[in-house]
Amino acid sequence: MGDFRFTRAPIDATRLRAALEHPGCGGFAVFEGWVRDESEGERVTHLEYEAFEALALREGACILGEARTRFGVTRAACEHRLGDLAIGEVAVWVGVSAPHRDEAFSACRYIIDEVKRRVPIWKKEHYESGDSGWVNCERCASPPHEHAHAHETGA
Amino acid sequence: MRTAAPLYGLVLAGGRSTRMRRDKAALSYAGRSQLERAVELLAAHVLRAYVSVRADQGEEPLRARFATIADRIENVGPVAGLLSAQATHPEGAWLVLACDLPMLDDATLAHLVRGRDPERLATAYRSSHDGLPEPLCAIYEPRSHEPLSAYLAAGRSCPRKFLLQSEVRLLDEPNPRALDNVNTPEEYGAAMAALDQSGAKDKHISVQYYALLREQAGRREETLLTRAHDARELYALLRARYPFSLGPEHLRVAINAEFAEWSTPLKDGDAVVFIPPVAGG
């Protein structure tokens, strides 16, 4: 199995961390994206994630490879949840182990940013009001508006 | 009867395509741009076919492949193109053609040329929709230049109204859909769909839908038999079928599970996915 994975079960951070341990590593950086109860002023009740897995796995593996090459880190892994998630659950886990902390932090940051930007994963928010919406998609709907889009990437 | 003036052709490609939000001349059908199709159709019926452009469009690659005539007057629409063409070849009559007529066929042009009446100011089709003259698939004789200039000088620029008040030969359209024009992405999709039904369908393309597109299509996947040349044409076709709210400018394309260009030609058996804005993490 590759180091970029999807799971429909809760993310097991302990197991993921164990796989990154290495005697030559003096630093380990981790990022966890959690399901928050609020989005742009709306109360969120739960989330739903969906991916185009064939392409996402390839793109995700590619990002991990870039991170290892660019920052010289020893090990890097990322796991992303799919399906329905409750508030507080871990949606994405990124871990990097490296000889020193600098490259571990940088690579970890790079991976989560690129995953959010490039990997075909979609998030649907369900709101307390009963509404729901696909994040980054609903406001693109035509008729188009004048301003350019910032496809925001806040976790 | 006098000898008819030589007939030149003019494809109008200087519009601003405001409602389409993309250059209409560049819209493609079966892999060829609308402008290419229009010029080729027209060239068979005239001494020489020109493309009418705005003064700032002369270098634009799609247009620069053809003989162009730049507007000498700005912001008056198609009349500027015709007047500039008439100034280039004052002795000629002009078959003027809009570049947004995807259903236009050779029979319609042939019928217009056969039915041409050089004794009138112009020969045009009577619209199958409203009975009014169609000014942008019409022949303008040389002596229309003077009244057309006067019309513009009087502050008017609608070519249809010009024809309505002029001495014009009106013909009935041999194909009532031939002059349906395409102004919006929805009309483009509908035209693609109509053209797709009319010809040989040579490709099986499977499409998978995700997230918002899956919900709007009401399905996860399907296999289509289509002539769509590339993903851009395929998406336009699908937009006529499903209420997709995202324009192609918001999507990426994957072919056989790899990112691809919108213009990559589709092959029989390809699997296409349109990728809405992503939101992992």
Chai-1 contact restraints between the chains, C-beta under 6 A:
chainA,res_idxA,chainB,res_idxB,connection_type,confidence,min_distance_angstrom,max_distance_angstrom,comment,restraint_id
A,G33,B,G281,contact,1.0,0.0,6.0,A-B,restraint_1
A,E50,B,Y210,contact,1.0,0.0,6.0,A-B,restraint_2
A,E50,B,A211,contact,1.0,0.0,6.0,A-B,restraint_3
A,F52,B,Y210,contact,1.0,0.0,6.0,A-B,restraint_4
A,F52,B,V273,contact,1.0,0.0,6.0,A-B,restraint_5
A,A54,B,A257,contact,1.0,0.0,6.0,A-B,restraint_6
A,L55,B,A254,contact,1.0,0.0,6.0,A-B,restraint_7
A,L55,B,A257,contact,1.0,0.0,6.0,A-B,restraint_8
A,V92,B,G281,contact,1.0,0.0,6.0,A-B,restraint_9
A,V115,B,G280,contact,1.0,0.0,6.0,A-B,restraint_10
A,K116,B,G280,contact,1.0,0.0,6.0,A-B,restraint_11
A,K116,B,G281,contact,1.0,0.0,6.0,A-B,restraint_12
A,V119,B,G280,contact,1.0,0.0,6.0,A-B,restraint_13
A,P120,B,I275,contact,1.0,0.0,6.0,A-B,restraint_14
A,P120,B,V278,contact,1.0,0.0,6.0,A-B,restraint_15
A,I121,B,V278,contact,1.0,0.0,6.0,A-B,restraint_16
A,I121,B,G280,contact,1.0,0.0,6.0,A-B,restraint_17
A,W122,B,A211,contact,1.0,0.0,6.0,A-B,restraint_18
A,W122,B,A279,contact,1.0,0.0,6.0,A-B,restraint_19
A,K123,B,A279,contact,1.0,0.0,6.0,A-B,restraint_20
A,W134,B,A211,contact,1.0,0.0,6.0,A-B,restraint_21
A,W134,B,L212,contact,1.0,0.0,6.0,A-B,restraint_22
A,V135,B,A279,contact,1.0,0.0,6.0,A-B,restraint_23
A,N136,B,P277,contact,1.0,0.0,6.0,A-B,restraint_24
A,N136,B,A279,contact,1.0,0.0,6.0,A-B,restraint_25
A,C137,B,L212,contact,1.0,0.0,6.0,A-B,restraint_26
A,C137,B,P276,contact,1.0,0.0,6.0,A-B,restraint_27
A,C137,B,P277,contact,1.0,0.0,6.0,A-B,restraint_28
A,C140,B,L246,contact,1.0,0.0,6.0,A-B,restraint_29
A,C140,B,H250,contact,1.0,0.0,6.0,A-B,restraint_30
A,A141,B,S245,contact,1.0,0.0,6.0,A-B,restraint_31
A,S142,B,G247,contact,1.0,0.0,6.0,A-B,restraint_32
A,H151,B,P277,contact,1.0,0.0,6.0,A-B,restraint_33
A,A155,B,G281,contact,1.0,0.0,6.0,A-B,restraint_34
